Amino acid sequence: MKFEKIEHHKYHGIDKTGITISTLCLIECTLRPVILTALAISGAGGFLHDLLAFLVVPVSAYTIRKAWRSHRDSLVIALLSIGTLLIVLSTILLGHSHEHDHTGFELNLHLLLVVAGGISLITAHILNAKYCNSCAT
C-alpha cells in the first residue's frame, strides 16, 4: 500500500515523537541517580519518570496501528509491543513511586527493563520510519 505525501509526513512525525520520548525515557532512567540527587528536595523525579513512561503508551499504540495498516512488518510490531510492555510493566510493578520499598535488585531490574524497553522502542520507531519512507517513494 502506497502512502500519499501528506499521510507519510504524519506517520513519520509520530515516529520522531516516539524516538524522542523513548530516548528521553532512556536518558532519564540511565541518569536516574544524578537526577534523583538533583531533584531530591522537590520530589519531581518520580513524577517525571512516570510521565515519560506513560507517554510511551499512546505514541506506541498509534504507531503500532499505523505500522500494521501500512507495512505489517512483524519485527516493528513486536519491538513496539515488547518495548511498551517492558516500560509500562516495570513502571507499574517496580516504579519509583514506592522507592522506599525497593531493594537494590528491584532497582537494577527496573533499570534493566526500562533500558531494554527504550532501546526496543527507539529501534522500532527508526525501522518504522525507514519502512514508511520506502512506502512513500
BAVEX-174940 format. One record per atom (N, C-alpha, C): residue in one letter; x, y, z. Coordinates in steps of 0.001 Angstrom, whole numbers, padded with zeros to 6 digits, always signed. Layout:
! residues N
AXYZ ...
This chain:
! residues 137
M+000850-001171+000000 M+000000+000000+000000 M+000896+001235+000000 K+000659+002143-000911 K+001458+003372-001017 K+000828+004480-000180 F+001684+005314+000406 F+001233+006468+001167 F+001137+007675+000253 E+000186+008527+000534 E+000211+009840-000089 E+001179+010679+000720 K+001732+011740+000115 K+002759+012549+000796 K+002282+013087+002140 I+001076+013624+002219 I+000574+014201+003470 I+000495+013125+004540 E-000037+011966+004175 E-000181+010876+005114 E+001192+010406+005600 H+002148+010319+004698 H+003502+009882+005043 H+004135+010804+006079 H+004012+012102+005905 H+004613+013035+006863 H+003985+012894+008242 K+002695+012618+008289 K+002019+012418+009567 K+002595+011185+010265 Y+002799+010088+009538 Y+003350+008873+010126 Y+004793+009079+010550 H+005556+009746+009722 H+006963+009988+010034 H+007075+010852+011295 G+006166+011808+011467 G+006165+012673+012645 G+005934+011899+013927 I+005053+010898+013901 I+004790+010132+015114 I+006008+009280+015469 D+006754+008829+014466 D+007983+008095+014766 D+009024+009015+015382 K+009128+010249+014901 K+010053+011208+015515 K+009665+011458+016964 T+008373+011594+017215 T+007882+011778+018580 T+008215+010562+019430 G+007992+009372+018881 G+008303+008138+019603 G+009778+008007+019913 I+010618+008333+018947 I+012071+008282+019161 I+012462+009265+020253 T+011906+010465+020209 T+012229+011491+021203 T+011806+011059+022603 I+010565+010609+022755 I+010067+010202+024072 I+010842+008994+024592 S+011073+008013+023726 S+011816+006818+024144 S+013239+007174+024550 T+013873+008063+023807 T+015230+008487+024139 T+015261+009254+025457 L+014310+010158+025646 L+014234+010895+026915 L+014033+009944+028087 C+013173+008962+027896 C+012917+007984+028948 C+014187+007189+029250 L+014883+006780+028201 L+016127+006026+028368 L+017183+006867+029089 I+017331+008113+028698 I+018300+009012+029341 I+017922+009254+030798 E+016639+009507+031026 E+016177+009782+032390 E+016437+008589+033299 C+016167+007382+032808 C+016379+006195+033644 C+017860+005903+033859 T+018657+006109+032834 T+020089+005868+032952 T+020751+006866+033897 L+020316+008098+033829 L+020893+009148+034681 L+020118+009330+035985 R+019250+008379+036296 R+018376+008482+037461 R+019118+008843+038752 P+020244+008215+039062 P+020919+008584+040323 P+021309+010064+040369 V+021783+010604+039257 V+022159+012023+039211 V+020906+012897+039316 I+019882+012514+038559 I+018631+013281+038572 I+018007+013246+039961 L+017993+012059+040590 L+017400+011962+041932 L+018141+012821+042942 T+019441+012859+042811 T+020218+013708+043712 T+019841+015170+043512 A+019727+015577+042240 A+019392+016972+041930 A+017957+017312+042315 L+017064+016334+042210 L+015640+016594+042477 L+015176+016064+043831 A+016104+015687+044677 A+015739+015062+045950 A+014799+015924+046787 I+015041+017206+046820 I+014215+018089+047643 I+012821+018273+047050 S+012731+018424+045734 S+011443+018720+045106 S+010536+017513+044968 G+011085+016308+044899 G+010261+015117+044720 G+009715+014975+043307 A+010201+015754+042365 A+009685+015724+040991 A+010251+014573+040176 G+011304+013904+040645 G+011938+012835+039885 G+010996+011697+039559 G+010224+011227+040531 G+009272+010142+040308 G+008189+010534+039329 F+007707+011768+039430 F+006677+012253+038520 F+007187+012293+037087 L+008408+012803+036889 L+008996+012876+035556 L+009122+011489+034948 H+009590+010544+035732 H+009748+009167+035254 H+008399+008579+034837 D+007401+008702+035701 D+006076+008162+035397 D+005457+008839+034182 L+005630+010140+034057 L+005102+010864+032911 L+005707+010354+031605 L+007024+010236+031562 L+007687+009732+030349 L+007264+008297+030048 A+007181+007467+031073 A+006800+006067+030868 A+005404+005955+030288 F+004490+006791+030757 F+003122+006674+030271 F+002854+007468+028995 L+003760+008356+028601 L+003655+008985+027276 L+003980+007975+026176 V+004761+006980+026540 V+005133+005932+025591 V+003891+005189+025096 V+002911+004988+025948 V+001748+004164+025610 V+000950+004718+024424 P+000461+005959+024463 P-000326+006421+023313 P+000491+006547+022027 V+001747+006964+022151 V+002589+007096+020956 V+002829+005719+020341 S+003150+004735+021164 S+003386+003386+020652 S+002112+002772+020091 A+000996+002958+020774 A-000272+002405+020284 A-000618+002978+018913 Y-000460+004270+018759 Y-000736+004913+017476 Y+000207+004381+016398 T+001477+004260+016737 T+002468+003788+015767 T+002229+002334+015394 I+001874+001495+016375 I+001582+000091+016084 I+000423-000006+015093 R-000626+000748+015343 R-001796+000735+014459 R-001414+001166+013044 K-000681+002262+012941 K-000299+002778+011620 K+000686+001848+010916 A+001627+001280+011670 A+002600+000357+011070 A+001886-000887+010541 W+000932-001384+011306 W+000197-002561+010874 W-000585-002275+009588 R-001225-001123+009552 R-002019-000769+008367 R-001149-000497+007146 S+000078-000038+007345 S+000892+000355+006200 S+001801-000755+005693 H+002628-001346+006538 H+003598-002312+006033 H+003534-003670+006710 R+002866-003778+007836 R+002654-005045+008548 R+003938-005819+008826 D+005011-005093+009054 D+006275-005748+009372 D+006214-006261+010808 S+006330-007577+010961 S+006169-008175+012286 S+007277-007773+013258 L+008480-007494+012758 L+009563-007064+013645 L+009246-005710+014279 V+008769-004772+013483 V+008412-003450+014011 V+007301-003577+015044 I+006262-004327+014710 I+005124-004514+015630 I+005606-005165+016927 A+006437-006195+016813 A+006938-006894+018003 A+007800-005978+018866 L+008715-005232+018239 L+009576-004325+019010 L+008763-003240+019710 L+007788-002676+019008 L+006932-001654+019634 L+006148-002247+020800 S+005579-003422+020594 S+004765-004058+021642 S+005612-004450+022850 I+006734-005093+022603 I+007603-005537+023701 I+008180-004339+024451 G+008646-003332+023718 G+009206-002144+024366 G+008196-001441+025253 T+006988-001269+024732 T+005924-000628+025511 T+005604-001453+026748 L+005457-002755+026562 L+005134-003641+027677 L+006216-003610+028757 L+007483-003660+028350 L+008580-003626+029330 L+008569-002338+030150 I+008385-001222+029475 I+008408+000059+030187 I+007210+000197+031125 V+006037-000141+030630 V+004833+000005+031460 V+004860-000959+032640 L+005178-002214+032391 L+005214-003180+033495 L+006276-002836+034527 S+007450-002426+034063 S+008494-002080+035038 S+008108-000851+035845 T+007400+000077+035215 T+006964+001270+035931 T+005865+000943+036936 I+004919+000107+036522 I+003816-000255+037420 I+004306-001161+038557 L+005078-002180+038206 L+005495-003163+039207 L+006722-002750+040008 L+007654-002056+039369 L+008913-001723+040030 L+009200-000235+039995 G+008200+000569+039670 G+008397+002003+039505 G+008904+002691+040741 H+009270+003941+040567 H+009898+004700+041649 H+008897+005431+042529 S+007608+005156+042348 S+006613+005779+043214 S+006752+005281+044641 H+007297+004075+044780 H+007436+003470+046102 H+008900+003156+046382 E+009761+004106+046162 E+011205+003871+046238 E+011654+003324+047586 H+010984+003705+048637 H+011407+003259+049963 H+011263+001743+050140 D+010452+001086+049322 D+010238-000357+049411 D+011215-001153+048547 H+012031-000507+047753 H+012852-001211+046776 H+014174-001686+047350 T+014538-002870+046913 T+015873-003374+047201 T+016747-002999+046014 G+018039-003189+046161 G+018949-002920+045049 G+018612-003768+043836 F+018199-005021+044071 F+017837-005908+042970 F+016657-005356+042184 E+015621-004881+042885 E+014437-004344+042206 E+014772-003104+041386 L+015616-002231+041930 L+016002-001041+041189 L+016813-001400+039956 N+017733-002373+040083 N+018511-002809+038934 N+017628-003484+037890 L+016667-004293+038335 L+015742-004939+037408 L+014895-003896+036700 H+014424-002900+037443 H+013643-001815+036847 H+014463-001105+035775 L+015685-000757+036088 L+016547-000071+035128 L+016799-000944+033905 L+017073-002208+034112 L+017316-003137+033004 L+016090-003217+032086 L+014910-003370+032665 L+013683-003477+031866 L+013394-002190+031094 V+013571-001051+031747 V+013287+000230+031088 V+014301+000510+029977 V+015555+000209+030212 V+016571+000417+029176 V+016302-000516+027991 A+016004-001789+028263 A+015687-002729+027178 A+014434-002274+026421 G+013431-001818+027153 G+012214-001318+026511 G+012478-000077+025685 G+013295+000834+026207 G+013621+002062+025473 G+014379+001779+024196 I+015354+000887+024272 I+016119+000520+023080 I+015208-000161+022055 S+014315-001005+022533 S+013363-001680+021651 S+012470-000662+020940 L+011958+000316+021684 L+011087+001332+021090 L+011831+002231+020104 I+013028+002653+020464 I+013808+003511+019572 I+014100+002768+018268 T+014515+001510+018381 T+014791+000702+017188 T+013537+000545+016337 A+012402+000260+016973 A+011151+000083+016234 A+010735+001361+015512 H+010845+002493+016176 H+010458+003756+015535 H+011384+004088+014366 I+012674+003805+014512 I+013612+004052+013415 I+013282+003143+012231 L+013044+001853+012503 L+012673+000929+011425 L+011357+001325+010776 N+010383+001710+011596 N+009083+002104+011063 N+009217+003326+010157 A+010008+004304+010582 A+010220+005486+009751 A+010899+005096+008436 K+011852+004172+008518 K+012549+003706+007314 K+011567+003012+006372 Y+010738+002128+006898 Y+009773+001422+006063 Y+008740+002382+005477 C+008313+003356+006290 C+007350+004343+005782 C+007985+005215+004696 N+009273+005526+004841 N+009972+006289+003788 N+009995+005483+002493 S+010221+004184+002581 S+010276+003366+001367 S+008886+003215+000750 C+007818+003259+001579 C+006452+003187+001044 C+006084+004462+000304 A+006627+005586+000763 A+006245+006884+000204 A+006892+007153-001133 T+007933+006437-001462 T+008644+006705-002721 T+008133+005853-003847 
